[in-house]
Amino acid sequence: MAGIDPGTVSTDICALDGGEVLFEDSFRSPELAHDPAPLVAALLAQGPLDLVLGPAGYGLPLVPGERIGERELGLMLLLRRDEAGARAGIGGLRAMIRALIGAGLPLVFGPGAIHLPTVPEHRKWNRIDLGTADKVCSAALCIVDQAERLGLGFEETSLIVLELGGAFSAALAIDGGQIVDGLGGSCAPIGARACGALDAEVAYLLGPALSKDTVFSGGALDPRGELDLSSPEALEALRGDPDLHAGWLALEEGAAKAALALTASVPSPREILVAGRLARAPGVLEALRERLAGVAPVAAAAGLGPRAKTAAHGAAVLADGLAGGRYAPMVERLRLREASGTALDHLRIDGADGIRLA
């Protein structure tokens, strides 16, 4: 079983055998945007694989690869028709998905938080991004981490996940081993590269200038997508840059606010687990521990291996569970097989019926 995490900075893969890491690797996403062949070759080299959880973007309700058509691609990428062909967001994701399907891999594309029945309907109103499919994977890995480390049943886990990625910051609330709420990257606090939740008046004033590139710009550290965020050494250099002091404060304060907001849905989490690229930056965990000391202990999410990101490990865990492996009870607890609908089903605002996807 294997899983794929399509990040803005890197695309990571992880394969499991009997619940243990068999293989993991990381690729630079901009390079895969031009040629996804190395990713496909790496997965095929581990074959035959029983199941691969594919890179699903905003998510689908467990749709197998052979059923992916233009409609499904549109729902995963959420590009307007007037931006068809634009290399906005995670560049080349459409080509990557097609290459994976074309290789004959046993693919399934999983849900975002908004597709899950464990998130109450009223929390979905006028929302699309309560946590993309890769954030659901991160949450799954964090559930496994807490359960195994604290000796809990999956149904006893309770936590808030802060995912501080190379572009977006996001947060998910988990109660009783189920995702019950979330603040996805595009409706959460400011990220390293991405603007986070937009003031509706800003969106209105941008008018026709509002594009997918807008969503992926304006962040606290790298507002134009020009900096290297790929290594611990690069993050250490950015952490020590005095010109970025206010940016780090914005990230840390925003993440803390997201965690506090989600205590409305999980009032007494056992822990707050921090995942994502920026969790490795010096001082970030310490800053969050200080800000959230009155809520719950703050710790770094433990991955299954040293190379791939948390979301790739989580994707492999979900693939293992879906195939009836070691993590099947966790998948059943998440109610992943009951995912349904589309990310656009809960919009109640004027103009939503005019949305047309590329």
Secondary structure, DSSP 8 states (H G I E B T S, - for coil): -EEEEE-SSEEEEEEEETTEEEEEEEEEHHHHHH--HHHHHHHHTT-S-S-EE---TT--SSEEGGG--HHHHHHHH--BGGGTT---SSTTHHHHHHHHHHTT--EEE---GGG-TTS-GGGTTT-S-SS-HHHHHHHHHHHHHHHHHHT--GGG-EEEEEEE-SS-EEEEEEETTEEEEEE-GGGSS--SSB--S--HHHHHHHGGG--HHHHT-B-SS-TTS-S--SSHHHHHHHHT-GGGHHHHHHHHHHHHHHHHHHTTTSSS-SEEEEESGGGGSTTHHHHHHHHTTTT--EEE---SSSSS-HHHHHHHHHHHHHTTSTTHHHHHHHTGGG--S-TTTT--STTGGG--B-
